[in-house]
Amino acid sequence: MLLKGIAALSDAELLAILITTGSGKQSALDLARAVLNLSHNNLDQLAKLSIKEYTKVKGIGQAKAIILAAAMELGRRRKISEPEKKIAIHSSRDIFDLMGPYLMDLPHEEFWIVLANRANKVIKREKISSGGVAGTVADPKLIFKKCLDELASVLIIVHNHPSGNLQPSQADKELTNKIKAGASLLDIKLLDHIIVAHKKYFSFADEGLL
């Protein structure tokens, strides 16, 4: 699974991971194949079996049967769950509404990133660093690693000024330019850099600084 990804595994191999150990001369994979035979290799039918029916396979005790039944129930619940609606970013105000609650009342500086897809729908938000009253360090290498890990197409950077001063420092401007240049090489759009100062914010995009 680690080498090839979860999708590369067969149904029997996935069940073997849940079964964990074999019994007697049978491996976990042998037991998994026997479990699949209960439903003629039909996962939908397998999910309908009871714990007692799982234990008909020699080597599948109650504990293993409970694990299998729980996994099947999770699969059923996933099928009926509604996909989580992703928040879309349309303006700097949307970013502030999203991130303001995390930053507006802090007594120290924090640096966060918001990652989004090409439709500006948020994939993830994550804190990169936490510092003192006067500043914090944001490593561009770490930021771009997070972008690549999530296959993000859009990047938003956000930090706060506990002093209440909305104006960006020279260091803020230089970091923004550095991240914008690096993002461009990776085909990632730096959408905005937001500075949060209590209940107000400053947008690099709105001020024409991007």
Backbone as numpy.savetxt, mean C-alpha at the origin, in Angstrom:
# Nx Ny Nz CAx CAy CAz Cx Cy Cz
7.05 -18.64 -4.18 6.22 -17.43 -4.18 7.08 -16.18 -4.18
8.16 -16.20 -3.38 9.04 -15.03 -3.30 9.77 -14.80 -4.62
10.15 -15.87 -5.29 10.92 -15.74 -6.52 10.07 -15.38 -7.72
8.88 -15.98 -7.82 8.08 -15.84 -9.04 6.76 -15.09 -8.84
6.40 -14.81 -7.60 5.13 -14.13 -7.35 4.02 -15.11 -7.07
3.02 -14.66 -6.34 1.95 -15.54 -5.89 1.13 -16.12 -7.06
1.00 -15.34 -8.15 0.20 -15.80 -9.28 0.82 -17.00 -9.99
2.11 -17.23 -9.79 2.79 -18.34 -10.46 2.49 -19.69 -9.80
1.93 -19.67 -8.60 1.66 -20.91 -7.88 0.36 -21.55 -8.32
0.33 -22.89 -8.34 -0.89 -23.62 -8.67 -1.84 -23.59 -7.48
-3.09 -24.00 -7.71 -4.06 -24.07 -6.61 -3.55 -25.00 -5.52
-2.98 -26.14 -5.92 -2.48 -27.11 -4.94 -1.33 -26.52 -4.13
-0.45 -25.76 -4.78 0.68 -25.16 -4.07 0.21 -24.10 -3.07
-0.81 -23.33 -3.44 -1.36 -22.34 -2.51 -2.00 -23.02 -1.30
-2.73 -24.09 -1.55 -3.33 -24.83 -0.44 -2.26 -25.46 0.45
-1.17 -25.92 -0.17 -0.08 -26.53 0.60 0.54 -25.53 1.57
0.60 -24.25 1.18 1.11 -23.22 2.08 0.22 -23.10 3.31
-1.09 -23.20 3.10 -2.03 -23.13 4.22 -1.94 -24.38 5.10
-1.78 -25.53 4.47 -1.70 -26.79 5.20 -0.40 -26.88 6.00
0.65 -26.28 5.49 1.95 -26.10 6.18 2.80 -27.37 6.23
2.27 -28.42 6.83 3.07 -29.64 7.01 2.34 -30.86 6.47
3.11 -31.87 6.14 2.53 -33.12 5.66 2.13 -34.02 6.81
1.80 -35.27 6.45 1.38 -36.25 7.45 1.87 -37.62 7.00
2.60 -38.30 7.86 3.12 -39.60 7.48 4.07 -39.47 6.30
3.79 -40.22 5.25 4.63 -40.18 4.05 4.14 -39.14 3.03
3.04 -38.47 3.35 2.48 -37.48 2.43 3.00 -36.08 2.75
3.41 -35.37 1.71 3.85 -33.98 1.89 2.62 -33.07 1.98
2.87 -31.82 2.32 1.77 -30.83 2.36 1.14 -30.70 0.98
1.98 -30.82 -0.07 1.46 -30.72 -1.44 0.58 -31.93 -1.77
0.96 -33.11 -1.31 0.12 -34.30 -1.53 -1.24 -34.11 -0.87
-1.24 -33.60 0.36 -2.50 -33.37 1.07 -3.35 -32.33 0.35
-2.69 -31.31 -0.17 -3.41 -30.26 -0.90 -4.10 -30.83 -2.12
-3.40 -31.70 -2.84 -4.02 -32.32 -4.02 -5.21 -33.19 -3.63
-5.08 -33.88 -2.51 -6.19 -34.71 -2.03 -7.40 -33.86 -1.64
-7.12 -32.69 -1.04 -8.21 -31.77 -0.68 -8.92 -31.27 -1.94
-8.14 -30.93 -2.96 -8.73 -30.47 -4.22 -9.58 -31.55 -4.87
-9.19 -32.80 -4.69 -9.97 -33.91 -5.27 -11.36 -34.01 -4.67
-11.52 -33.48 -3.44 -12.85 -33.49 -2.81 -13.86 -32.72 -3.66
-13.39 -31.72 -4.38 -14.29 -30.88 -5.19 -13.98 -31.00 -6.68
-13.27 -32.07 -7.05 -12.89 -32.27 -8.45 -12.15 -31.04 -9.00
-11.26 -30.49 -8.16 -10.41 -29.34 -8.51 -11.19 -28.06 -8.81
-12.39 -27.95 -8.26 -13.22 -26.76 -8.45 -13.18 -25.94 -7.16
-12.55 -24.77 -7.21 -12.40 -23.96 -6.00 -13.73 -23.45 -5.46
-14.65 -23.17 -6.35 -15.96 -22.69 -5.91 -16.66 -23.77 -5.08
-16.56 -25.00 -5.54 -17.16 -26.10 -4.80 -16.39 -26.38 -3.50
-15.08 -26.22 -3.58 -14.25 -26.46 -2.40 -14.62 -25.51 -1.27
-14.95 -24.28 -1.63 -15.29 -23.27 -0.64 -16.61 -23.58 0.08
-17.40 -24.45 -0.49 -18.70 -24.79 0.10 -18.61 -25.96 1.07
-17.46 -26.62 1.15 -17.31 -27.78 2.02 -17.25 -27.35 3.49
-17.70 -28.23 4.35 -17.66 -27.96 5.78 -16.32 -28.42 6.35
-16.06 -28.01 7.57 -14.83 -28.44 8.25 -14.79 -29.96 8.33
-15.92 -30.56 8.63 -15.99 -32.02 8.73 -15.63 -32.68 7.41
-16.07 -32.08 6.30 -15.78 -32.66 4.99 -14.29 -32.56 4.65
-13.64 -31.48 5.06 -12.20 -31.37 4.84 -11.45 -32.49 5.56
-11.92 -32.87 6.74 -11.22 -33.88 7.53 -11.38 -35.29 6.97
-12.14 -35.45 5.92 -12.25 -36.76 5.25 -10.93 -37.16 4.60
-10.10 -36.15 4.32 -8.77 -36.42 3.76 -7.86 -36.85 4.90
-7.27 -38.03 4.77 -6.37 -38.52 5.80 -5.15 -37.61 5.91
-4.92 -37.10 7.10 -3.83 -36.16 7.31 -4.31 -34.73 7.51
-5.60 -34.49 7.22 -6.19 -33.18 7.48 -7.02 -33.28 8.75
-6.42 -32.81 9.84 -7.14 -32.80 11.11 -8.00 -31.56 11.24
-8.59 -31.41 12.40 -9.51 -30.28 12.61 -8.80 -28.93 12.48
-7.58 -28.84 12.99 -6.85 -27.57 12.94 -6.58 -27.14 11.49
-6.10 -28.08 10.67 -5.85 -27.76 9.26 -7.15 -27.46 8.53
-8.21 -28.19 8.87 -9.51 -27.96 8.23 -10.05 -26.57 8.54
-9.83 -26.12 9.78 -10.28 -24.78 10.18 -9.53 -23.71 9.39
-8.22 -23.90 9.19 -7.42 -22.94 8.41 -7.94 -22.87 6.98
-8.21 -24.01 6.39 -8.71 -24.05 5.01 -10.08 -23.36 4.91
-10.96 -23.66 5.86 -12.30 -23.07 5.85 -12.22 -21.55 6.03
-11.31 -21.10 6.89 -11.15 -19.66 7.12 -10.65 -18.96 5.85
-9.70 -19.60 5.16 -9.17 -19.02 3.92 -10.26 -18.91 2.86
-11.07 -19.94 2.74 -12.16 -19.93 1.77 -13.19 -18.85 2.10
-13.45 -18.66 3.39 -14.41 -17.63 3.81 -13.87 -16.24 3.52
-12.56 -16.03 3.71 -11.96 -14.74 3.36 -12.09 -14.47 1.87
-11.88 -15.51 1.05 -12.04 -15.37 -0.40 -13.46 -14.99 -0.77
-14.43 -15.60 -0.07 -15.84 -15.29 -0.34 -16.15 -13.84 0.03
-15.66 -13.40 1.18 -15.92 -12.03 1.63 -15.26 -11.01 0.70
-14.08 -11.37 0.19 -13.40 -10.46 -0.75 -14.25 -10.28 -2.00
-14.85 -11.38 -2.45 -15.65 -11.32 -3.68 -16.85 -10.38 -3.54
-17.43 -10.34 -2.34 -18.64 -9.53 -2.17 -18.34 -8.13 -1.65
-17.08 -7.89 -1.29 -16.71 -6.55 -0.81 -16.63 -5.58 -1.96
-17.03 -4.35 -1.70 -16.90 -3.30 -2.71 -15.45 -2.82 -2.73
-14.91 -2.57 -3.92 -13.55 -2.03 -3.98 -13.48 -0.68 -3.26
-12.37 -0.47 -2.56 -12.20 0.80 -1.85 -12.10 1.94 -2.86
-12.88 2.97 -2.61 -12.86 4.12 -3.51 -11.61 4.96 -3.24
-10.84 5.18 -4.29 -9.61 5.96 -4.14 -9.93 7.45 -4.20
-9.27 8.20 -3.35 -9.43 9.65 -3.32 -8.72 10.25 -4.52
-9.41 11.14 -5.23 -8.81 11.80 -6.39 -8.37 13.22 -6.00
-7.19 13.60 -6.48 -6.66 14.93 -6.21 -6.94 15.83 -7.41
-7.71 16.88 -7.19 -8.04 17.82 -8.27 -7.44 19.21 -8.03
-7.04 19.48 -6.80 -6.54 20.82 -6.47 -5.65 20.76 -5.24
-4.97 21.88 -4.97 -4.14 21.95 -3.78 -4.99 21.81 -2.51
-6.22 22.27 -2.58 -7.12 22.16 -1.42 -7.40 20.70 -1.09
-7.51 19.87 -2.13 -7.73 18.44 -1.91 -6.55 17.82 -1.15
-5.34 18.27 -1.49 -4.15 17.77 -0.81 -4.15 18.21 0.65
-4.48 19.48 0.88 -4.51 19.99 2.25 -5.57 19.26 3.07
-6.74 19.03 2.48 -7.80 18.32 3.20 -7.37 16.89 3.55
-6.56 16.30 2.65 -6.09 14.93 2.86 -5.00 14.86 3.94
-4.06 15.83 3.90 -2.88 15.76 4.75 -2.90 16.70 5.95
-3.71 17.74 5.88 -3.76 18.71 6.97 -3.96 18.09 8.35
-4.91 17.16 8.49 -5.14 16.57 9.82 -3.92 15.88 10.41
-2.98 15.44 9.56 -1.78 14.78 10.05 -0.72 15.78 10.53
-0.77 17.00 10.00 0.36 17.91 10.16 0.06 19.24 10.86
-1.17 19.69 10.85 -1.45 21.07 11.24 -1.17 21.39 12.71
-1.22 20.41 13.59 -1.06 20.69 15.02 0.25 20.16 15.60
1.15 19.71 14.74 2.39 19.13 15.25 3.36 20.21 15.76
4.09 19.94 16.85 5.09 20.89 17.36 6.46 20.72 16.68
6.57 19.75 15.78 7.82 19.48 15.08 7.53 19.30 13.59
8.56 19.33 12.76 8.37 19.16 11.32 8.33 17.69 10.93
7.45 17.40 9.98 7.40 16.08 9.37 7.32 16.24 7.86
7.87 15.27 7.14 7.87 15.29 5.67 7.13 14.05 5.20
6.10 14.26 4.38 5.26 13.17 3.88 5.25 13.18 2.36
4.90 12.04 1.78 4.64 11.98 0.35 3.25 11.38 0.12
2.63 11.81 -0.96 1.38 11.22 -1.42 1.65 10.68 -2.82
1.35 9.41 -3.03 1.57 8.78 -4.33 0.22 8.55 -5.01
0.18 8.79 -6.32 -1.08 8.65 -7.05 -0.82 8.02 -8.42
-1.92 7.57 -9.05 -1.81 7.02 -10.40 -1.99 8.14 -11.42
-2.06 7.77 -12.70 -2.14 8.79 -13.76 -3.44 9.60 -13.70
-4.46 9.03 -13.06 -5.73 9.74 -12.90 -5.76 10.59 -11.63
-4.59 10.74 -10.99 -4.46 11.51 -9.75 -5.24 10.90 -8.58
-5.48 9.59 -8.65 -6.14 8.90 -7.54 -5.08 8.36 -6.59
-5.27 8.64 -5.31 -4.27 8.34 -4.30 -4.07 6.83 -4.15
-2.80 6.42 -4.24 -2.42 5.03 -4.00 -1.99 4.85 -2.55
-1.20 5.82 -2.09 -0.63 5.68 -0.74 -0.14 7.03 -0.23
-0.18 7.22 1.07 0.46 8.37 1.71 1.38 7.83 2.80
2.57 8.41 2.91 3.55 7.85 3.84 4.48 8.92 4.38
4.78 8.80 5.68 5.73 9.71 6.30 7.15 9.29 5.94
7.95 10.25 5.48 9.32 9.98 5.10 10.29 10.29 6.23
10.03 11.38 6.94 10.94 11.74 8.04 10.23 12.62 9.06
10.83 12.65 10.24 10.33 13.49 11.33 11.53 14.18 11.96
11.41 15.48 12.22 12.56 16.23 12.71 12.25 17.07 13.92
12.94 18.21 13.99 12.76 19.11 15.12 11.84 20.26 14.76
11.90 21.31 15.55 11.04 22.47 15.35 11.41 23.21 14.07
12.69 23.21 13.74 13.16 24.05 12.62 13.32 23.30 11.30
13.25 21.98 11.30 13.43 21.30 10.03 13.48 19.79 10.16
13.45 19.13 8.99 13.59 17.68 8.92 14.28 17.34 7.60
14.91 16.20 7.56 15.65 15.78 6.37 14.79 14.86 5.52
14.72 15.15 4.23 13.97 14.29 3.29 14.95 13.77 2.24
15.20 12.48 2.23 16.16 11.87 1.32 15.47 11.55 -0.01
15.83 12.21 -1.10 15.20 11.93 -2.40 15.29 10.47 -2.81
16.39 9.79 -2.47 16.54 8.37 -2.83 15.43 7.54 -2.21
15.12 7.83 -0.94 14.06 7.10 -0.25 12.70 7.41 -0.87
12.49 8.68 -1.22 11.23 9.08 -1.84 11.01 8.35 -3.17
12.06 8.31 -4.00 11.91 7.66 -5.31 11.77 6.15 -5.17
12.39 5.57 -4.15 12.20 4.13 -3.91 10.74 3.83 -3.62
10.12 4.68 -2.80 8.70 4.49 -2.47 7.85 4.61 -3.74
8.19 5.58 -4.59 7.45 5.76 -5.85 7.53 4.52 -6.72
8.73 3.97 -6.85 8.94 2.80 -7.70 8.28 1.56 -7.10
8.33 1.43 -5.78 7.70 0.28 -5.12 6.21 0.23 -5.40
5.58 1.41 -5.47 4.12 1.48 -5.67 3.76 1.73 -7.14
4.77 1.81 -8.02 4.55 2.10 -9.45 3.72 3.38 -9.62
4.04 4.38 -8.83 3.29 5.64 -8.87 3.64 6.45 -10.11
2.65 7.14 -10.64 2.86 8.04 -11.79 2.88 9.50 -11.36
2.33 9.75 -10.17 2.23 11.13 -9.66 2.76 11.16 -8.23
3.54 12.19 -7.94 4.11 12.39 -6.60 3.73 13.75 -6.07
3.33 13.79 -4.80 3.06 15.04 -4.10 3.89 15.02 -2.82
4.59 16.10 -2.55 5.36 16.17 -1.31 4.72 17.19 -0.39
4.73 16.87 0.89 4.03 17.71 1.89 4.88 17.78 3.15
5.06 18.98 3.69 5.66 19.09 5.01 5.04 20.27 5.74
5.33 20.38 7.02 4.70 21.42 7.84 5.75 22.38 8.40
5.28 23.58 8.72 6.07 24.58 9.42 5.40 24.86 10.77
5.90 24.28 11.85 5.26 24.49 13.16 5.23 25.95 13.59
6.14 26.77 13.03 6.20 28.19 13.40 4.97 28.96 12.91
4.28 28.41 11.92 3.14 29.11 11.33 3.52 29.91 10.11
4.79 29.98 9.79 5.27 30.72 8.61 4.95 29.91 7.34
4.18 30.49 6.46 3.76 29.78 5.26 4.81 29.80 4.14
5.71 30.75 4.19 6.64 30.92 3.07 7.70 29.81 3.02
7.98 29.31 1.84 9.00 28.26 1.70 10.40 28.84 1.91
11.26 28.07 2.53 12.64 28.48 2.71 13.42 28.20 1.42
14.63 28.69 1.35 15.48 28.40 0.20 15.74 26.90 0.09
15.89 26.27 1.25 16.10 24.81 1.26 14.88 24.07 0.73
13.68 24.58 1.04 12.44 23.99 0.52 12.41 24.06 -1.01
12.81 25.22 -1.53 12.80 25.42 -2.98 13.82 24.52 -3.68
15.00 24.42 -3.08 16.06 23.60 -3.68 15.68 22.11 -3.68
15.09 21.67 -2.58 14.65 20.27 -2.49 13.56 19.98 -3.51
12.64 20.92 -3.66 11.56 20.75 -4.63 12.11 20.61 -6.04
13.05 21.46 -6.40 13.66 21.40 -7.74 14.41 20.09 -7.95
15.09 19.63 -6.92 15.85 18.38 -7.01 14.90 17.19 -7.22
13.82 17.17 -6.46 12.86 16.07 -6.58 12.12 16.13 -7.92
11.81 17.34 -8.38 11.13 17.47 -9.67 12.02 16.94 -10.80
13.31 17.26 -10.75 14.24 16.80 -11.79 14.38 15.29 -11.76
14.51 14.72 -10.57 14.64 13.28 -10.45 13.38 12.56 -10.88
12.23 13.11 -10.50 10.94 12.49 -10.86 10.76 12.47 -12.37
11.18 13.54 -13.02 11.04 13.64 -14.48 11.81 12.52 -15.18
12.98 12.18 -14.67 13.79 11.10 -15.26 13.09 9.75 -15.14
12.25 9.61 -14.12 11.54 8.35 -13.88 10.13 8.36 -14.45
9.82 9.39 -15.23 8.48 9.55 -15.82 7.41 9.66 -14.73
7.76 10.35 -13.65 6.83 10.61 -12.55 6.60 12.11 -12.48
5.35 12.51 -12.37 5.02 13.94 -12.32 4.97 14.43 -10.88
5.78 15.44 -10.57 5.66 16.10 -9.27 4.49 17.08 -9.37
3.37 16.71 -8.76 2.15 17.50 -8.91 2.16 18.76 -8.05
2.70 18.66 -6.84 2.70 19.83 -5.95 3.59 19.58 -4.75
3.98 20.66 -4.12 4.64 20.62 -2.82 3.82 21.54 -1.92
3.27 20.96 -0.89 2.40 21.70 0.02 3.10 21.91 1.35
3.07 23.15 1.82 3.55 23.46 3.16 2.35 23.74 4.05
2.21 23.00 5.11 1.10 23.17 6.05 1.58 23.99 7.24
0.86 25.06 7.54 1.18 25.90 8.70 -0.12 26.13 9.48
-0.30 25.33 10.51 -1.55 25.34 11.29 -2.74 25.07 10.37
-3.66 25.99 10.23 -4.86 25.70 9.42 -4.77 26.32 8.02
-3.57 26.73 7.63 -3.38 27.30 6.30 -2.33 26.49 5.56
-2.22 26.75 4.26 -1.21 26.02 3.49 -0.67 26.88 2.35
0.51 26.49 1.87 1.15 27.12 0.73 1.34 26.05 -0.34
0.96 26.37 -1.59 1.08 25.43 -2.69 2.11 25.93 -3.70
3.15 25.14 -3.94 4.15 25.50 -4.95 3.50 25.58 -6.33
2.57 24.67 -6.61 1.92 24.67 -7.93 1.07 25.93 -8.12
0.29 26.27 -7.10 -0.58 27.47 -7.20 0.24 28.74 -7.36
1.42 28.76 -6.76 2.26 29.97 -6.80 3.22 29.98 -7.99
3.09 28.99 -8.88 3.92 28.95 -10.08 5.37 28.62 -9.82
5.65 27.85 -8.76 7.03 27.53 -8.40 7.44 26.12 -8.83
6.60 25.44 -9.61 6.96 24.11 -10.08 7.34 24.17 -11.55
